[in-house]
Amino acid sequence: NTTEKKRKDTTKLKLILKLEKKNFNRGLGKHTHHRAAVKMLPTFVTATPDGTEKGDFLALDLGGTNFRVLHIRVNEDEQRVMKSQNCAIPQEMMVGTGEQLFDHIAACLGEFVNSQDLKGQTLPLGFTFSFPCEQKEIDKSILIRWTKGFNCSGVEGEDVVKLLKEAIHRRGDYDIGSVAMVNDTVGTMMSCGYKDQSCEIGMIIGTGTNACYMEELKNVKRVEGMEVKEGENRRMCINTEWGGFGDDGALKDILTEYDEEVDRTSINPGIHTFEKMISGMYLGEIVRLVLVKLTQEKLLFNGETSKALLTPGTFETRFISEIEKEDKGVENTKKILADLGLTSNAVDLHIVRLICDTISSRSARLCAAALATIVNRIRVNRKLDHLKTTVGVDGAVYRKHPNFSEELQDMVRRLAPQCDINFIVSEDGSGKGAAMVTAVLCKKKFKRLNEFNCA
């Protein structure tokens, strides 16, 4: 039965590979990208680090309920975080006005600059903004839509770099140099690329999920004015925004009633279908809904629910990792269920663990299918019989779940057998990577994209 199940799962995942490939082509197309579910956004990052970059940079990393400000020094030997500071974003600010949000960011950045005696210096800034954007240039990026619980007014359709600069200008007590705008996946790839120059893919599996990779520029039909001469091997990093896969109904045959309920009650129904099946913001809620259903059918907890179990959001995604731990899983499960007001027996504990394993395994395998699409694409693009490449990875789901990384890696190798894939977990990827993008651009002096004044 286990062998047959694996065979069926692999068949479904291979179908997803075909659908994802079709979505990638549509997203890169000149006339099709507007209606593509997978946006395939150009980043205007056209080179990865070669280890010779150097300088001092500020980095701002915004992608969730907290953001970080960093002072990073890059030389030929290392990327060093000189100092960093975490800043919270209050819940009411996440759904308030854009001006309030960016004023808050500018205030925190100002406090950091002042505390590190950086006032008077005009350092370039790497800005990691982990939301779907249409990037026009390296320092001009239009927010397509909010995700991950944000819904600030007056920002969608606007240039977020401009909004940040305006907020800093309103303060008037400090200044920044040129800004390089990057997605967190790009930051992860660039940070890991400093350590391993074969790193051409960045992947995030945390609160949300996304990936980027180096695409042949000749295939990026949607970008005008960047024609490639015959024989040239120029590339551009593409932010896939693969979380949107399925928004066009492509995944309807594998969506469960629990996926549909999570989507229906989310802040953005119908958007980021794939992300809602994979990422940390949603996995715990999927498990909760399954537990509720089985309890109501009297298959768990003697049919007795609790107020906590019936409350959305109470089963946190981190519980899944704690329940699946090999050594303390049973003990952790007992405590978590007791804290939720549930009385459990040995059979209940086993079923709960099985549910968690099923949901996390599905997440890892779906993610593996999307990643396999990328590595297979790179190999075919370069007309290689065998590809050797590195994936830079970040995100709490990948880092903290006891089995997730192993299951993902095993499945992606099965789905991309002609690819030798190395995985590197990023350290301060988004922040260091944003600084690395700025450093690479400064070094290369990409004046045709944007004039950089580099400290």
N, C-alpha and C positions, 0 to 999 in steps of 0.2 A: 504493500500500500504506500509506503514511504517513497519507494522508487518511482511508482506510477505518479504520485503527487508531484515529485520533483520534475518528472518529464512534462507534465501538464503545465507546471509553473514556468518552466523554461520556454515552452511553446508560446505561452501568453506573453512572456517578456520579449521574445523575438518579434512578435507582432508589434509590441510597443516600440521596438527599435525601428521598424519600418515606418510607423506613424511619426515617430520623432524625427527621423531623417526627412520625411516629407515636410514636416513643420519647419525644420531648419532651412530647407531650400526656399520655402515660402517667405520666411522671415528675412532672408538675405536678398530676395528679389526686388528689382526696381519697381515693379508694378503690383507686387503682391504683399509687400511688407505691411501695408496699412491695415490689412484684414487678417494678419497672421496672429495666431494665439501665442506662439513662442516668438517674442519680439526681435531677437537677434540684433541687439543694439550695438552699433559701432561705438568704440570707446576713444578712438584717435590715439590709442597707445600702440605704437608700431615697432617697439623694440623692447626686449627684456634686458635685465642687468647683465653686464659682463665682468663685474667685480672691480671696475676702475672708478666708479662713481665716488664723489666725496662732497662734503659740505654740511652745514647746519640747516635744519628744516623744522617747521612746525607741522603737526599733523592733527587733524580733527576727524574723529571717527563717530559718525552718527548712524545708528542702525536699529535702535531698540529703545527701551525705557530708560537707558543710560547712554551717555556719550562720553568719550575720552578726549582729552587734550594732551598732546605729547610734544616734547622737544627731543628731536632725534639728530644724532651726529653720525654721518656716514663717512667712512674712509675705506681704503683698499683692503683693510683687514676685517672690518666688522660694521654692523649697524648697531649703534648703541642708543638705547632709550636713556637720555640724560635725566629726564623726569617726566612723570605722567600724572594726570589727575582725572578721577571719575566725577562726573556730574549727573545728578538725577534729573529726569524730566517728569514733573508731576502729571498725574493722569489727566487732570483738567486741561493742562497745556497741550496734551496730545490731541485733543479735539477742540482746541480753542482757535485763535487766529494765527495765521502764519507770522504776522509781525511780532506777536508775543513770543512765539517759539524762537525766532531768530534773534530777538532782543536778548532772550535768556542765554542762547548759545554765545552771542557776542559778549555778554557780561561774564560768563564763565571763562571764555578765552582771554578776556581782558585781565581777570583776576590771576590767571595762570601766567600770562606775560609779565605782569607786575611782580608776582611772587618769585619768578625765576630771573629777575633783573634783566629782562630782555627788552624792556622799553627803550625806544630809541633805535633799536635794530629793526630792519625791515626784512624779515625772513620769508622766503617762499613758503607757501602752505599747501600741503597735500590734504584734500578734503574728501574723505570717504563718506558717501551718502548712499545708504543701502536700500534704495527704493527705485522702482522702474523709472528711468529717465531717458529721454531722447537727447543724446549728446550731439550738439552741433559743432563744438570745438572742444579742446581739452579744458577750457575754462568757461564753457557755456553749456548748461545742461537743463533741459526742460522736464519738470516732473510730469510723468504720464498719469500716475495715480498713487495714492497712499496705500500702504499695506501694513501688516503687523500691528494693527490697532490704532494707527495714526489716522486722523481725518481733519487736519488743520485747514481752515478756510483760507482762500486767497493764495494758494501755493500751486495747486494742480494747474498745469499749463504755463507756469512761470519759470524763469531761470533761477535756480536755487543759489547759484554762485552770486548772482546779482543781489538776491535777497540777503545773503550773508554779508556782502560788502556794504550794502545800504545800512544794515544793522550796526556794523562796526563804525561806519561814518557817522551815524546818529550819536554814538558815544563820543567820538572825537578825541579820545585820550590815548589811542595807540593806532598803529597801522600795520598792515601786512604787505608782503610782496606779492608776486604772481601766484595764482591759485591753479593747481592741477586737480581736476575733479575726477574721482574714481569710484567705482563700485567696490564693495567689500570683497567680491570674488577676485577682482583685478588686483586689489591690495594683497590678498593672500598669495596669488600667483607671483607677483613681483617680489614679495618678501621672501618666499621660498626660492625664487629664481636667483636671488643673490647668493644662496648657499649651493644650489644645484642648477646649473645653467641649462639643463635639459627640461626644466619645469616650464611647461607651456599651457597648463590647465590649472585653474583655480576653482575650488568647490567649497561651498558652505552648506553644512547641515546642522542648523541650530534652531533658533526661533523660527526662521524661515529657511528656504533652500534655494540655491542658485548655482550657476557655474559659468565660467568664461574660458575661452581658449584662443589660441593664435590661429586665425583663419587666413587662407591665401587671399590677398587683397583683390585679385582678379575675380574672386567669387562674390565679393561684397558689392553687388550691383546697385544697392540702394544709396551708396555714397557717390556723389557726383564730383568731378574734378580731380579724381585720384586714379586716373588711368594707369595701367601697368604696361610697360613695353614688353614685347615678346622676349622671352628668355629671362625676365626679371623674376626673382623670388621674394617679393615684398609681402609682408603680412601685417594684419591688424588684429588686435585683441577684440573679440566679440563677447559682449555680455548677453548670454542667451536669454536670461529671464525665463528659465525653463519651468518655473513655478506656474506659469500660465498654460502649460500643456494641458489639454483637455477642456479648456474654456470654450472650445468650439464643438464640444460633444464627443470628441474622439475617444474619451475614456468611459463613456456611458455604460459599456458592457461589463466593466469591472468595478464600477462604483457600487458600494453597499448602501443599505438604508441608513447606516450610521454616518457614512460620508455625506450623504444628502442632507441629513439633519445638521451636521456640523456646518455645512455650507449655508443652509437656510438661516441659521441663527447667528452667522458671522457678521462682522461689520461690513463685509464686501461680498454679498451673495453673487455666485456665478463667476467670480474672479479668483484666479490662482488655484484652480482645481487640483493640480498635481501637488502643489505645496501643502494643501490641506490633507493630503494622504500621507505626507512624508515628514513634515517638520515638527519641531518641538512645541510650537504654539498650539497644535491640534491633537497630537497623539494621545495625550492624557484624556482629553474629552472624548475621543473615539472609544477608548477603553471604558470610560464611565458609562457611556451609552450602551455598550455591550453588557456591562454588569447590571444595569437597570433592566434591560430586556430579559436577561436570564433570570433575574430575581423575580420579576413580575410573572414569569412563566414557571416559577417555583422550582427552578433548577439550581438556585444558589441561596444560601443564607436562610433556608426554610421558608423562602418566599417573603421574607420580611426586609423591606428597604429601610432607609433612614433619611432624615431630613437632609443630611450632608450629601448622601449619595444622589439624592434627587436634585441637588443644586448644581447648575452648570459651573464648571471650572474648579470644582473641589478636588477632583482627582488629577493631581499635577503630573506632568510628563516625567519629572524626576522620579516619581514613584515607580515607573516602569523599570528604570535602571536599578533601583533598590530591590525590587521584587525579583529581578532576574539575576542578581548576584549569586554566584555558585555557593559561596560559603555561608552567607547570612540571609539568603533569599527567603526562607521559610519564616525566620524570626522577623525580618522586615515586613513581610506580608501580614503577619499577625498584628503587628503594631499599627500599620497603615489602616487596615480594616477596622481595628478597634477605635482608632482616632476618628474614623468616619461613622462610628456608631453602629457597626455591624458585628454580629456574632457569627463566627465561622468555625467550621470543623476541618478535619484533614482533607476531605474531598474538596471543600470550598477553596482551600489554599492551593491545591493542585490546579483546579480549574482557573482560578484567577491568574496564576503564573502562566498557564497555557495561553490564556487570552492575551496577556502582555507580550508573550513570545511571538504569537501570531501577528499582532499589530506591528511590533518592531521589526520582525523579519520581513513583512510585506514592505515596510518603509525602506529597508536596506536593499531589497531586490528591485524595487521600482527605481530607486536612485541609481543602482548599478546599471539598469537598462539604459537610463539617460546618459550616464557616463560612458558606457560602451559605445553609444551612438557617436559620441565626440571622438573617442580614440580611433574608432574604425574610420571615421570621416577624415581625420588627420592622416592616417595611413594611406587611404585611397587618394586623397588630395596630392600627396607627395609621391604617388606611384611606387610605394615600397612594399616588398613582400613581407617585411617584418618591421614593426615600429617599436622603438624603445623611447619611453617618455616618462615624465614625472608629473604627478598631480599634487599640488599644494592644497591641504585641507584644513578647514577650521569649522568650529561650531560645537556646541555642547552635546548634541545628540551623538555626533561622531566621537567626540573625546570621552564622554562619560558613560555611555552605555557599554556594558561588559562584552557584548557580542556583536555590536553593530558593525564596527570597522572590519572585523574578520569576515562576516557574512557578505558585506558589500564587496570586499576585495575578491573573495572566492567567486561570487557570481559574475562580476565584471570580467574576470579572466576566462570564465566559461563562455561568455557572450562575445568576447573579443580575443580569441585564441591566438591570433597573429600579432598580438601586442604585448610587449613586456612592460609592465606598468609598475613604477615605484611610487609610493605614497609618503609624503612628508607632512607632518602636522605642523601647522604654522605657529610661530610664537609672536604675539603682538602683530599678527599678519596685516590686519586692516590699517593700523597706524603706521607700522614700518613700511608696508607696501605703498601707501600713499606717498610717503616721503621718497621711496625709491622711484616711483613714477616721476615725481618732480625732479629728482636727481638725474635720471636718465634723460629727461627732456632738456634740463639745463645743459648737460654735457653735450648732447647732440645738437643743441641750438636749433630746434625745429621752428625756424622763423616763419615758415609758410603756414604753420598752424596757429602760432601765437608767439608774440615776442616775450621772452622770459628774461627778467632781471634777476640774476642768481647771486645770492650772497656767497 
